[in-house]
Amino acid sequence: MDINFSSIVPSIPFILQGIWVTLQIVFLSLIIGFAWGIILALFKISRIKPLMWLADAYTSIFRGTPLVLQLLIIYFGLPQILGITIDPYPAAVAAFSLNSAAYISEIIRAGINAIDKGQTEASMALGVPYSKMMKDIILPQAFKNILPALMNEFITLTKESAIVTVIGVQDIMRRAYQVGADTYNYFAPLIFAGLIYYVLVMVLTLLGKGIEGRMKRSD
């Protein structure tokens, strides 16, 4: 079989436009997921049992079911139940944010637990309010410890974002598939899409290592 890469050359700009769509979904989902993940992590270390149970149940559900299932439930299932229309883009952001928060909450919880408990005890002995202690003392230290794990989650989210093609979001993968359908040549555009994802992951990996190195030098 003849595989003609030259047939997709005119469509390369069209595929590359999907990078911005992919990055938008990933960045927005990570920001929302990080914020919700912090709340879940604080619930998990809380002494209030219902909050602990709620956070643990949430994490169990979102980590124990496929991300594509969660995406399809939000995009196809919720509109049927609520009688509303959800566009593909916000549906993708919602699914990735909710899923990412479950993983990020575990990362943050582990980072908080890794902090010397003596610091918590000293802060409480000095009368530092719990919220201020977490914001100014515990979380900044935990963030330094969990940065590599957060970058791994960022990279994983970038790769997994390709599943948004199933609901019609015009990301890298969807555009590559459309070019394949138009040219009757799927191999070349999909390989090109794979190359784009690989470059994105390598850039994010190097960025993460650079940030981690700077934070270590600042200690």
C-alpha positions, 0 to 999 in steps of 0.5 A, spaced: 500 500 500 502 506 498 502 511 503 503 518 501 505 523 506 505 529 501 497 529 500 496 532 507 501 538 506 496 542 505 492 540 511 498 541 516 495 548 518 488 546 519 491 540 524 496 545 527 490 549 529 488 544 533 494 545 538 490 551 541 484 547 542 487 542 546 492 546 550 486 550 552 482 544 554 488 542 558 490 548 561 483 550 563 481 543 566 488 543 570 486 550 573 479 548 575 482 541 577 487 543 581 483 548 585 477 543 586 483 538 588 485 542 593 478 542 597 478 535 596 485 534 599 483 538 605 476 534 606 481 528 606 485 530 612 479 533 615 477 531 622 470 531 620 468 524 618 462 526 612 467 530 609 472 525 609 467 520 606 465 525 601 472 526 598 474 519 598 467 516 595 468 522 589 475 520 588 474 512 588 468 513 583 472 518 578 479 514 579 475 507 578 471 509 572 474 510 565 474 518 563 471 517 556 465 514 560 465 520 564 465 525 558 460 521 555 455 521 561 456 529 561 455 530 554 450 525 552 447 523 559 446 530 563 442 533 557 437 528 557 436 528 564 436 535 565 433 537 558 439 542 557 444 542 551 451 542 553 456 544 548 462 539 546 468 544 549 465 545 556 463 538 556 470 536 555 473 541 560 468 539 565 469 532 564 477 533 565 476 537 571 472 533 575 477 527 573 483 530 574 481 533 581 480 526 583 488 524 582 490 531 584 487 531 591 491 524 592 497 528 590 496 534 594 494 529 600 500 525 600 504 532 599 501 535 605 502 528 609 509 528 607 510 535 611 513 534 618 507 534 623 512 538 628 510 544 623 503 543 624 503 542 632 508 548 632 503 553 628 497 550 633 501 552 639 502 559 636 495 560 635 496 560 628 489 559 624 488 553 621 486 556 614 492 561 615 497 555 617 495 551 610 495 557 606 502 560 608 506 554 611 503 547 609 501 548 602 507 552 599 512 546 602 507 541 599 507 544 592 514 543 592 514 536 594 509 534 589 511 538 583 513 532 579 507 529 580 503 535 578 507 535 572 506 528 570 498 529 571 499 535 566 502 530 561 497 525 562 492 530 561 495 532 555 495 525 552 488 523 554 485 530 551 485 526 545 478 522 547 475 529 546 474 527 539 469 522 540 464 528 542 466 532 536 471 537 539 476 540 534 482 538 537 488 535 534 486 528 533 479 530 530 482 534 525 487 529 523 481 524 523 478 529 518 484 530 514 484 522 513 477 522 511 478 527 506 484 525 503 482 517 504 489 517 507 488 516 515 496 513 516 499 520 515 495 525 518 494 520 524 502 519 525 503 527 524 498 528 530 502 523 534 508 527 532 505 533 535 503 530 541 510 527 542 513 534 541 508 537 546 509 532 552 517 533 551 516 540 551 512 539 558 517 534 560 523 539 559 519 545 562 517 541 568 524 539 569 526 546 569 521 549 574 523 543 579 530 545 578 529 552 579 525 551 585 531 546 588 536 552 587 531 557 591 531 552 597 
